[in-house]
C-alpha cells in the first residue's frame, strides 16, 4: 500500500482544508445517528422527484451524480432516454476508472468505482437503524475458492441469532449444495445468490457435511437481530502477557455498548495487548470506528484527528469534516501504542478506516491475515422513491493525510484462514499468530503463499450476500 501524503481533489489539483459539515435535507434521523442525506436543498441541483416515473428518477440520478458524485467530472453522463430502466442508467453513470490522479508523482490512475450501489430503503434502515437483517444468517467462503470449482466450500460465519444458528449450522461445515445446486456449480458460476432472501418465509435447503456425515437443513428466512460484537475473551500467552480479543462484525450503533464493555473488562484485567478481529467487517459508521479507536489509544490520543472526509470540489467548502479521537472513561480504555488487527479481503471501508486512523497517530497496527479490500471512500446514503442510493461522495485520510489505499492494506503477517477452527480460539491461525507475535515470536511460519497460493490477487468485487461494504458519517 502506498499512502499519498497530500490529499488532492480528484479534478482540481488543489489541496483541500477540512471544514465544518452541513447536510442538505434529512431523509430520516435514525437511532444510530446515520444521516440519510437527500439532495433537495443545500445547494444541490437534484431536487426530489415529483413522481417516481422511470424518466424522472433517471433525471434525478443524472443531476445528483453531477453535483455530489466524487468523480463527477470524470464519469460519463449519457442521455437517460437511451436507457430503459433506472438500474441500467445508474450503471451507465458510474465512473469506469482509468483517469490519472492529479498530482500523483507515480502516475497512478483512479480505479473504477466498484462500490456505488443501492438497495431498498426498508432494508437499509433495518440494518443501519434497527441493527437487524432479513435472511438465513449463513455466510460461506466463496471468495476463497473463486475459479476453483473442485475445492470444498465451507461455512465461514453464522450469525448467532439467525435461523442457521438455530439449526446448529457452524463454521467449518462443508456445503455440498444450496437448493439442489452442487457447490462446484455455485463456485464455477460465482453465484451465491441463494443465500440472499428477498422476503420472510423463503426457504433455503442446504446439504452440509460434518465429520464425513451429510445432513439436510431447511432454513426459513426471517428478520433477526444482528450480533455486531459476539462475546469477547481474555487469553494469557506463554510469557504471561494478557491479550484481550474482540470480534467486531459490523460498525453499527449496536456495537457501541458491547465494545465499551469489552474494553472495560480488558482494562480491569490488565491486558497488555488487544486483538481486534475485523476479518469479516465490511464497515459502517465512521463515528463507531472512531470510538473503537479511542478505546485503544485512550487519553493519549483524545482530540487528535482520526480521519478527515474530503468531498469533490463543489462540496469541499462546506462538507469536509474531521472526526477526532474521543476521550473514553479511564475505566474503558487500554491506552496502548500497539494493536493487533485480524483482517482479510472482507475487511473493508470503515474497518480499514480504523487501521488507517490508528496508524495516523503513531499506534503500531500489526495486521494479520490477508490484504484488506481497498475502499478509502464512502457515502452519504440518499433516498429516492423507496431506494437508498449509496454513491461515492468522499474519500478519507488520516491525521498524516494518508489515504487512497485502493489496493488495500498488506498484512504485516500474511496468514491464511482455517475454516475448521473457531474464531479467536486456539488453532485459529490468525489468532495464534497474534499470540505468538505478542510473546516476541514474530510472525511465525504460517505463510499465506505456502498455505493458499491461489488467494493472492483475488479481490471481492462486491459485498457478499447479507453483507455491506460501507463508510458513512
Buried (B, 14 or more C-beta within 10 A) or exposed (E): BEBBEEBBBBBBEEEBEBBEBEBBBEBBEBEBEBBBBBBBEBEBEBBBBEEEEBBBBBBBBBBBBBBBBBBBBBBEBEEBEEBEEBEEBBEBBBBBBEBEBEBBEEEBEBBEBBBBBBBEBEBBBBBBBBBBBBBBBBBBBBBBBBEBBEBBBBBBBBBBBBBBBBBEBBBBBBBBBBEEEBBBEBBBEEEBEBBBBEEEEBEBEBBBBBEEEEBEBEBBBBEBBBBBBBEBBBBEBEEEBBBBBBBBBBBBBBBBEBBBBBBBBBBEEEBBBBBBBBBBBBBBBBBBBBBBBBBBBBEBBBEBBBBBBBBBBBBBEBBBBBBBBBBBEEEBBBBBEBBBBBBBBBBBBBBBBBBBBBBBBEBEBBBBBBBBBBBBBBBBBBBBBEBBBBBBBBBBBBBBBBBBBBBBBEBBBBBBBBBEBBBBEEEBBBBBBBBBBBBEEEBBEBBBEEBBEEBEEBEBEEBBBBBBBBBBB
